[in-house]
Amino acid sequence: MDVSLLVVPYDSARESWSMGAGPARLLAELKPQLGYAGHRCISEVIRLQDPSPTEINSSFALNRQLAEQVRQAHTQGRFPLVLAGNCGHR
């Protein structure tokens, strides 16, 4: 199976902070394991293009980007798997 690992390394609009550090750790463990199991994986890190001063605006911006990446993965016949550091990105 082709898998798109979509990494959203944010917690409370802060990149790689607190739970936002979790997706990178998951990716480091998961990607090789999926490869060993015969899956072809690509990974894409979702980053804020224009950091907003408010958490809610940042969350909406990340979710819009994530939705587009999920659509692209689906269109390309890949299974989208989201690795997120915040419950708002699922």
C-alpha positions as CSV (number, residue, x, y, z in Angstrom):
1,M,0.0,0.0,0.0
2,D,1.2,3.5,-0.7
3,V,1.0,5.7,2.4
4,S,1.2,9.5,2.9
5,L,2.4,10.3,6.4
6,L,1.1,13.8,7.1
7,V,3.0,15.3,10.0
8,V,1.4,18.2,11.9
9,P,4.0,19.1,14.6
10,Y,2.0,21.7,16.5
11,D,0.6,22.1,20.0
12,S,-1.3,25.3,20.8
13,A,0.0,27.0,17.6
14,R,3.7,26.3,18.6
15,E,5.8,24.1,16.4
16,S,7.5,21.1,18.0
17,W,6.5,22.3,21.5
18,S,5.1,19.9,24.1
19,M,2.8,17.4,22.3
20,G,3.9,19.0,19.0
21,A,7.2,17.1,19.3
22,G,5.4,13.8,19.2
23,P,4.8,13.5,15.5
24,A,8.5,13.6,14.6
25,R,9.1,10.8,17.1
26,L,6.3,8.8,15.7
27,L,7.5,9.3,12.2
28,A,11.0,8.2,13.1
29,E,9.6,4.9,14.4
30,L,6.7,4.3,12.1
31,K,8.1,5.0,8.6
32,P,10.8,2.3,8.8
33,Q,8.3,-0.2,10.2
34,L,5.9,0.5,7.4
35,G,8.7,0.1,4.9
36,Y,9.7,-3.3,6.4
37,A,6.1,-4.4,6.1
38,G,6.2,-3.6,2.4
39,H,4.4,-0.3,2.3
40,R,5.8,2.6,0.2
41,C,5.7,5.8,2.3
42,I,6.2,9.4,1.7
43,S,6.1,12.0,4.4
44,E,5.0,15.6,4.3
45,V,5.4,18.1,7.2
46,I,2.5,20.6,7.4
47,R,3.8,24.0,8.5
48,L,2.2,27.3,9.1
49,Q,2.9,29.5,6.1
50,D,2.0,32.7,8.0
51,P,2.0,32.2,11.7
52,S,-1.0,33.8,13.3
53,P,-0.9,35.4,16.7
54,T,-3.9,33.4,17.9
55,E,-4.2,29.7,18.4
56,I,-7.6,29.4,16.8
57,N,-6.5,31.1,13.5
58,S,-3.3,28.9,13.4
59,S,-5.5,25.8,14.0
60,F,-7.8,26.7,11.1
61,A,-4.8,27.4,8.8
62,L,-3.2,24.1,9.6
63,N,-6.5,22.2,9.1
64,R,-7.0,23.8,5.7
65,Q,-3.5,22.7,4.7
66,L,-4.0,19.3,6.1
67,A,-7.3,18.8,4.3
68,E,-5.6,19.7,1.0
69,Q,-2.8,17.1,1.7
70,V,-5.4,14.5,2.5
71,R,-7.2,15.2,-0.8
72,Q,-4.0,15.0,-2.7
73,A,-3.0,11.7,-1.1
74,H,-6.4,10.3,-1.9
75,T,-6.3,11.5,-5.5
76,Q,-2.9,9.8,-5.9
77,G,-4.2,6.5,-4.5
78,R,-2.3,6.8,-1.2
79,F,-3.6,6.1,2.3
80,P,-3.3,9.4,4.3
81,L,-2.1,8.8,7.8
82,V,-2.0,11.9,10.0
83,L,0.5,12.2,12.8
84,A,-0.6,15.2,14.9
85,G,0.6,16.7,18.1
86,N,-2.7,18.3,19.0
87,C,-6.3,17.0,19.2
88,G,-7.4,19.7,16.8
89,H,-5.6,18.2,13.8
90,R,-7.3,14.9,13.0
